């Protein structure tokens, strides 16, 4: 059993406000997330253990972007997203 058998995947873009660590200017950035939601029609060939694991699973989002480019025209340096949160359960 693989995740693609259980979840539908869809890309989403969420706005987030970050401050560049180099120039200290705060801007809003588009951050890409991969949203995985449980399929309505589940596969039939599951054993009891896989079915129990499937019942426990929840919808979640995974952050795809790790680096952003500063929007300040004088800076334009790349910086890492400061948040340690890369997976969000819905």
C-alpha positions, -999 to 999 in steps of 0.1 A, spaced: 0 0 0 14 34 -10 2 69 -1 -10 76 -36 -35 48 -32 -50 64 -1 -46 102 -7 -55 127 -34 -27 153 -39 -33 189 -48 -10 219 -48 -20 251 -29 -4 284 -25 -7 302 9 5 337 17 29 341 47 47 371 61 84 367 66 113 391 74 145 387 54 174 379 78 198 399 56 180 432 51 154 428 78 125 439 55 92 422 60 71 411 30 43 386 21 55 356 2 37 328 -17 46 294 -1 36 262 -20 20 234 -1 10 199 -12 -24 191 3 -32 154 8 -68 144 14 -81 109 19 -99 94 -11 -136 88 -7 -133 54 -25 -107 34 -8 -89 4 -23 -107 -30 -17 -77 -53 -14 -66 -42 21 -59 -66 50 -70 -59 85 -38 -42 96 -38 -18 65 -74 -10 71 -67 -1 108 -38 21 96 -61 37 70 -87 45 96 -61 64 117 -48 85 88 -58 121 85 -57 149 59 -24 169 60 -3 194 41 34 193 33 54 224 26 72 222 -7 92 254 -5 122 255 18 139 287 4 125 321 -5 140 350 -24 138 384 -8 115 408 -26 136 439 -17 152 449 -50 185 459 -33 188 426 -14 173 397 -36 191 371 -14 177 337 -8 168 327 27 154 297 44 119 297 57 124 303 95 95 282 106 103 246 116 68 235 107 68 217 74 38 194 79 3 206 91 -25 182 100 -59 195 88 
